[in-house]
Structures are given as C-alpha cells and as structure tokens.
Amino acid sequence: MEQKENLSLFELLLKVLNNSLRHKALFLSIVLLPTLAMFIVVMWVMKPVFAAEAIVTPPSGKSSIGSSLGKMLENVSGLSSVSSLLGSEDQATNIVWTFFNSWQLHQETIEKFGIRDHYEFDGKYQADLLKIFRKNLTLEYNDENMFYLRFEDEDYKLAAQILQFILTKSDSMYNAYNTNQAKQSRIYMDARLKEVEHNLDSLEKVFTKFQAENNLYDPEIQLESTVKYLGTLQSERDALVQEISYEKMQRGDQTKRYEELSSRLKSLDASIAEAIKGKRNKMGVLALSKTPDLTAQYLKIESELKIQQTIYKFLRQQSEQLRLDEVNKPTNLVVLQPPWENDKKVRPGRSVILAFTMLLSGLFAVVICNFIEFMKKLPSDSSISRELGNLKLLLKKQSGCDKLYWFEKTKSN
C-alpha cells in the first residue's frame, strides 16, 4: 500500500515536470523575466544600507558621592532623604536610557546633520521625520549591563558620525545631570548642616547647664568616688563607735574624752547624711538617692549630643565632597566599542532576494504550465469549459465596447 502511494506521488511529480517542459518557453519567460527585473532593481535601484555600531556601559552605580555614602546616610538618623538624592544604579541606567531615546537629542542630531535634506523628506510634520530617524536607530540593553547602539544609513561615514554625536551628547547630558544633582544635594546638605549646627549648639548649652546644676560631669567616676568616700566615713564611724564603747566601759560617760568622741560621732553622722543627700557638691560627691534618675538623664543627653556631633562631622565632610562633585565633570559613560566607518553593507541581500524571486517565479511558472495542460484536457461540455466560454464572450464584448468608445471619441475630435 505504501509502495503504491509512493509510486503515485512519484508519477504526480513526473507529470508536473512533463507539463512544465511542454511549455519550456513560457516557463523560462515566467522565471527569467521577474528575476531579471529584480536583478536590475537590486543592482541599480535599491541603494545599499550600512550600519554603525557601538557598545557602551552605563555609570557604575552612584556618582562619586557613592553607594557607600548612601548606605552610611541611610543608617544615620534624619539623613535617609539625602541618600535618595544620590540615586541608585538602576536609576542611573534608566537616566542614560532616557537620554539615548531623547526626542530633544534626536531633533538636535537631525538639525546638525541636515537629515531632512538627506532623507529628501518633504512632509509637513517634524514628528514624521523623527519617526523615520528613530526607525534607523536601534538601542538595546542586555543582561551584562551594556548598551548596544546601532544606526543605519545609506552613507556609512554619516552613520558613524551620527552615532558618535549621540554618544558625545548623551555623555554631556548625563554629566550636566550629575552636576545639577550634586548642586541640589549640596544645597540640601548645607541647609541640613546649619540645622544640625543649631541643634548641636542648643544641646551643648542644655548639657552644660545640666552638669552645673546637678554637679554631674562623669557619673561613673563620680559614683565610684562617692562610694569610696562613704566607705571611708563609715569605717571611721565604726572605729569611733568601738572607741566610745570602750571609753564608756572603762571610765563612764561623764569624762571629757567620752564627750569629745561623742562629738566626733555626731559630726561623722552629719557628714554621711549630707553625702547621701548630695549636699557635698563641691567635693564631687553624688546624691545617691537621685543618682539613677540623674545618670539616666545624663546618658540620654550625652547620647543625643554624640549623635549630633557625628552627623555634623559627616555633613561637613560630605558638603565639601559635594562641592568637588559640583565642579568636577568626569566622563561617566565608558565606550567599549566606539562607532567606526563600516563600509560593508547590511542590506539588501542581493543573492537572497534573487534566489527568493527565482523560487517564487518557478512555482508560479509550474502552476501556469500545469493549468494550461489541465485546460486542454477538459471535455468541451464540462461546466468549467462552459464558464470559460462565457468569460471569453464577456471579455470580447467588453473589448468591443472599448474599441467602439475609442472610435467615437476619435471621430468627434
């Protein structure tokens, strides 16, 4: 069964080939005439198109204010908004992409290189010219963080010049953007610096006043000194109590010595009581009853003061750095492959066009030749033959009407 099907297919192919060969002249005409016409078109009518290409890397992260500074700013209280001004790597990439696709840049390129005359554009709207220009410009961004730019034109030198101009202008635009960002950040930083400086001055005054009013300058050292002082007084008191007891037991409580010792004991008790209540400020002794609260307040104010001092020092450094960034304009775009004058055309592919034309013409010729053979073998009384006969009569009538109309028109003239 399969052998019969293969044989039938082979017979069909042979039949198609024989039908085509019976009309060899027609077959060759159908194939060669379109191919020859297309050959003339691709060789002398269609102009070759060339392409200039470039590969560029976007800025590596943030500007010289840097990603590390941004992280530091985010970790410092009250400065997270400054970090947002510094931008991010994705933001830098999006900005460069926007510059490459900028209508303003494309319009400037069109005016500089006279693209309207070069394209022989006679349209009314500038937007239409921009669309044509943008069709010739290709911009891609791959996973390796690189921009691929390509510009096509009939003049390979002009294509390279246009692409180089786009790179130069985009780099200039990005540098101007960075400079403006540095300026805005510096203005914000200076304002924040004045605010922190004012807060720092106020906090230092509060801290100094708190120390003076509470005789608290170093809680840890003062507390240690107070405990030692009280320990010394208590030791003296214990020794004095023993001595008084001994004096009373040996000589009674009416002696002059007993009175002197009792007077000294009262003095020691008064000193201990004053020390506990904090009445010995001039000696740097702390009031133990108030020490926990005072120490907590002291540490809180001291901590806020240190934070403000750290912020102030950091802002001073970054303010100076931003001033440098505002003055310096480094090239942020790294051109890995600059555009060059590539004189090898990218289209049209003449061999592909001619081969495709010859193939289509050959298929059409096969259809026509086999259709002719098919019509020859049709019975004269078939429905197809009758319809074709009616079509011929209709065409003849139409042709006759056209001739009559032409004759009458000629006669009237």
C-alpha positions in Angstrom: 0.0 0.0 0.0 2.8 2.4 0.9 4.6 1.4 -2.3 1.6 2.3 -4.3 1.3 5.7 -2.6 4.9 6.4 -3.2 4.6 5.4 -6.8 1.5 7.7 -7.2 3.4 10.6 -5.7 6.4 10.0 -8.0 4.1 9.8 -11.0 2.4 13.0 -10.0 5.8 14.8 -9.8 6.8 13.4 -13.2 3.5 14.6 -14.6 4.0 18.1 -13.2 7.6 18.2 -14.6 6.4 17.0 -18.1 3.7 19.6 -18.2 6.2 22.3 -17.4 8.6 21.1 -20.0 5.9 21.1 -22.7 5.8 24.8 -22.3 9.5 25.4 -21.9 9.5 28.9 -23.5 6.6 30.1 -21.3 8.3 28.5 -18.2 11.6 30.2 -18.8 9.9 33.5 -19.6 7.9 33.5 -16.3 11.1 32.6 -14.3 13.7 34.8 -16.1 11.7 38.0 -16.7 10.9 38.7 -13.0 14.3 37.5 -11.9 16.0 39.9 -14.4 13.7 42.7 -13.4 14.6 42.1 -9.7 18.3 41.9 -10.6 18.1 45.4 -12.2 16.3 46.7 -9.1 18.7 45.3 -6.5 21.8 46.3 -8.6 20.9 49.8 -9.7 17.7 50.9 -8.0 17.9 49.7 -4.4 20.6 51.6 -2.5 22.9 49.7 -0.1 22.4 50.4 3.6 25.3 50.5 6.1 25.3 50.3 9.9 27.5 51.9 12.6 27.5 50.1 15.9 28.7 51.0 19.5 28.7 49.3 22.9 28.6 51.5 26.0 28.5 50.6 29.7 26.3 52.8 32.0 27.7 54.5 35.0 28.8 52.0 37.7 26.4 52.7 40.5 26.2 56.2 42.0 28.4 59.1 41.4 31.4 60.0 43.4 29.1 60.6 46.4 28.9 56.9 46.1 26.8 54.0 47.1 28.9 53.6 50.3 28.0 57.1 51.4 24.4 56.4 50.6 24.4 53.4 52.9 26.0 55.5 55.7 23.4 58.2 55.2 20.6 55.7 55.5 22.0 54.4 58.8 22.3 57.9 60.3 19.1 59.3 61.8 17.5 62.1 59.8 19.6 61.6 56.7 17.7 59.0 54.7 16.3 61.7 52.5 19.8 62.7 51.5 20.5 59.2 50.4 17.6 59.3 48.0 19.2 62.4 46.3 22.3 60.3 45.5 20.4 58.0 43.2 21.0 54.3 42.5 22.5 52.1 39.8 19.1 51.3 38.3 18.2 55.0 38.3 21.5 55.8 36.5 20.8 53.2 33.9 17.3 54.5 33.3 18.5 58.1 33.0 21.1 57.1 30.4 18.4 55.1 28.5 16.2 58.2 28.6 19.0 60.4 27.2 19.7 57.9 24.4 15.9 58.0 23.5 15.5 61.7 24.0 13.5 63.4 21.3 15.4 66.6 22.0 18.7 64.8 21.3 17.3 63.3 18.1 16.0 66.6 17.0 19.4 68.2 17.6 21.0 65.4 15.6 18.6 65.9 12.7 19.3 69.6 12.6 23.1 69.2 12.9 23.5 66.7 10.0 20.7 68.0 7.8 18.7 64.8 7.9 15.7 66.4 6.3 17.6 67.1 3.1 19.5 63.8 3.4 16.2 61.8 3.6 14.6 64.1 1.0 11.8 64.5 3.4 9.1 66.8 2.1 6.5 66.1 4.8 4.7 68.7 6.8 5.2 67.4 10.3 8.5 67.2 12.1 7.2 64.3 14.2 7.0 62.2 11.0 10.7 62.9 10.2 11.6 62.0 13.8 9.8 58.7 13.4 11.8 57.9 10.3 15.0 58.8 12.0 14.2 56.7 15.0 13.5 53.7 12.8 17.1 53.7 11.8 18.3 53.9 15.4 18.4 50.8 17.5 19.0 50.8 21.2 19.2 47.6 23.4 20.3 46.9 27.0 21.4 43.4 27.7 21.8 41.3 30.8 25.5 42.2 31.0 24.7 45.8 31.8 25.8 47.1 28.4 24.0 49.4 25.9 24.1 48.4 22.3 23.5 51.2 19.8 23.2 50.8 16.0 22.4 53.4 13.3 21.7 52.5 9.7 22.1 54.8 6.7 23.0 54.8 3.0 26.2 56.8 3.9 28.4 54.7 6.2 30.5 57.7 7.1 27.5 59.7 8.1 26.1 56.8 10.1 29.3 56.6 12.2 29.3 60.4 12.7 25.7 60.4 13.8 26.2 57.6 16.3 29.4 59.3 17.7 27.4 62.6 18.1 24.7 60.8 20.0 27.2 59.2 22.4 29.0 62.5 23.0 25.8 64.5 23.6 24.4 61.8 25.9 27.6 61.8 27.9 27.4 65.5 28.1 23.8 65.5 29.2 24.5 62.9 31.9 27.4 64.9 33.2 25.2 68.0 33.3 22.6 66.0 35.2 25.1 64.7 37.7 26.4 68.2 38.2 22.9 69.5 38.9 22.2 66.7 41.2 25.4 67.4 43.1 24.4 71.0 43.4 21.0 70.2 44.7 22.4 67.7 47.1 25.0 70.3 48.3 22.3 72.9 48.8 20.2 70.5 50.8 23.3 69.3 52.7 24.3 72.9 53.6 20.8 73.6 54.9 20.8 70.4 56.9 24.3 71.3 58.2 23.1 74.7 59.6 20.1 72.9 61.2 22.3 70.3 62.8 24.8 73.0 63.9 22.0 75.0 65.6 20.7 71.8 67.3 24.2 71.0 68.4 24.8 74.4 70.0 21.4 74.2 71.8 22.1 70.7 73.1 25.6 71.6 74.3 24.1 74.5 76.3 21.5 72.2 77.8 24.2 69.6 78.7 26.4 72.2 80.3 23.6 73.6 82.4 22.5 70.1 83.5 26.1 69.3 84.6 26.4 72.5 86.6 23.0 72.2 88.3 23.4 68.6 89.3 27.2 68.5 89.9 27.3 65.6 87.4 30.3 65.6 85.0 31.2 61.9 84.8 28.7 59.7 86.6 30.8 56.6 86.6 33.9 58.2 88.1 31.9 60.3 90.5 29.8 57.4 91.7 32.9 55.4 92.3 34.4 58.3 94.3 31.2 58.8 96.3 31.1 55.1 97.3 34.7 55.2 98.4 34.1 58.4 100.3 31.1 57.0 102.1 33.0 53.8 102.8 35.8 55.8 104.4 33.3 57.7 106.6 31.6 54.5 107.6 34.9 52.9 108.5 35.8 55.9 110.6 32.4 55.8 112.3 32.6 52.1 113.1 36.1 52.6 114.7 34.8 55.6 116.6 31.8 53.7 117.9 34.0 51.0 119.3 36.3 53.5 120.9 33.3 55.2 122.5 32.0 51.9 123.8 35.4 51.1 125.3 35.7 54.6 126.9 32.3 54.2 128.5 33.0 50.8 129.8 36.3 51.8 131.3 35.7 55.3 132.6 32.0 56.0 132.2 30.1 58.5 130.0 31.0 61.6 132.1 34.6 62.0 131.1 35.9 64.7 128.8 37.3 62.1 126.4 33.8 60.5 126.1 32.3 63.9 125.2 35.0 64.5 122.5 34.4 61.1 121.0 30.6 61.6 121.0 31.0 65.0 119.3 33.2 63.4 116.6 30.5 60.7 116.0 27.8 63.3 115.6 30.0 65.1 113.1 30.6 61.9 111.1 26.9 61.0 111.1 26.2 64.5 109.7 28.8 64.1 107.0 27.4 60.7 106.0 23.8 62.1 105.9 25.0 65.1 103.8 26.9 62.8 101.4 23.8 60.6 100.9 21.6 63.6 100.3 24.2 65.1 97.9 24.9 68.2 99.9 28.7 67.9 99.4 28.6 69.0 95.7 31.8 70.9 95.9 33.6 67.7 96.7 32.0 66.0 93.6 30.0 63.7 95.8 26.8 62.4 94.2 23.4 62.3 95.9 22.9 58.5 96.0 19.1 58.9 96.2 19.0 60.8 92.9 21.8 59.1 91.1 19.8 56.6 89.0 17.5 59.3 87.5 20.3 61.8 87.1 22.5 59.3 85.4 19.8 58.2 83.0 19.2 61.9 82.0 22.9 62.5 81.7 23.4 59.5 79.4 20.4 60.4 77.3 21.6 64.0 76.7 25.2 62.7 76.2 24.0 60.2 73.6 22.0 62.8 71.7 24.9 65.1 71.8 27.3 62.4 70.3 24.8 61.7 67.6 24.5 65.3 66.6 28.3 65.7 66.7 28.7 62.6 64.4 26.0 64.0 62.0 27.6 67.4 62.0 31.1 65.9 61.3 29.7 63.7 58.5 27.7 66.6 56.9 30.8 68.8 56.9 32.8 66.2 55.0 30.0 65.4 52.5 29.4 69.1 51.9 33.0 69.5 50.8 32.8 66.4 48.7 29.6 67.6 47.0 31.4 70.9 46.2 34.1 69.0 44.5 31.5 66.9 42.6 29.8 70.1 41.5 33.0 71.3 39.9 34.3 68.1 38.5 32.6 66.6 35.5 34.0 63.1 34.9 33.0 61.0 31.9 30.5 58.5 33.3 29.9 56.6 30.1 32.5 54.0 29.2 32.6 53.3 25.4 33.7 49.7 25.0 33.3 49.7 21.2 33.3 53.1 19.5 31.4 53.6 16.2 33.6 53.3 13.1 33.1 53.7 9.4 32.0 50.2 8.4 31.7 50.2 4.6 30.2 46.7 4.5 26.5 46.9 3.7 24.0 45.2 5.8 21.2 45.2 3.2 19.8 44.5 0.7 21.0 40.8 0.5 21.0 40.6 -3.3 21.7 36.8 -3.6 18.8 36.1 -1.1 16.4 38.4 -2.9 17.3 36.9 -6.4 17.0 33.4 -5.1 13.7 34.1 -3.5 12.4 35.8 -6.6 13.5 32.9 -8.8 11.9 30.4 -6.5 8.5 32.2 -6.5 8.7 32.7 -10.2 9.4 29.0 -10.7 6.5 27.9 -8.6 4.2 30.3 -10.4 5.5 29.0 -13.8 4.8 25.4 -12.7 1.3 26.4 -11.8 0.6 28.2 -15.1 2.0 25.4 -17.3 0.1 22.7 -15.5 -3.1 24.8 -15.5 -2.8 25.1 -19.3 -2.4 21.4 -19.7 -5.3 20.8 -17.4 -7.5 23.1 -19.5 -6.5 21.3 -22.7 -7.7 18.0 -21.4 -11.1 19.3 -20.2 -14.1 18.0 -22.1 -15.9 20.7 -24.2 -19.2 20.0 -22.5 -17.9 20.4 -18.9 -19.1 23.1 -16.6 -15.7 24.6 -16.4 -15.4 24.8 -20.2 -18.8 26.5 -20.4 -17.9 29.0 -17.8 -14.6 29.8 -19.6 -16.6 30.2 -22.8 -18.9 32.7 -21.2 -15.9 34.5 -19.8 -14.3 34.8 -23.2 -17.6 36.2 -24.7 -17.8 38.7 -21.9 -14.2 39.8 -22.5 -14.8 40.1 -26.2 -17.9 42.2 -25.7 -16.1 44.4 -23.2 -13.2 44.8 -25.6 -15.6 45.6 -28.5 -17.3 48.3 -26.4 -13.9 49.8 -25.5 -13.0 49.9 -29.2 -16.3 51.5 -30.2 -16.0 54.1 -27.5 -12.5 54.9 -28.6 -13.6 55.1 -32.3 -16.5 57.5 -31.5 -14.2 59.7 -29.3 -11.7 59.9 -32.1 -14.3 60.7 -34.7 -15.8 63.5 -32.5 -12.4 65.0 -32.1 
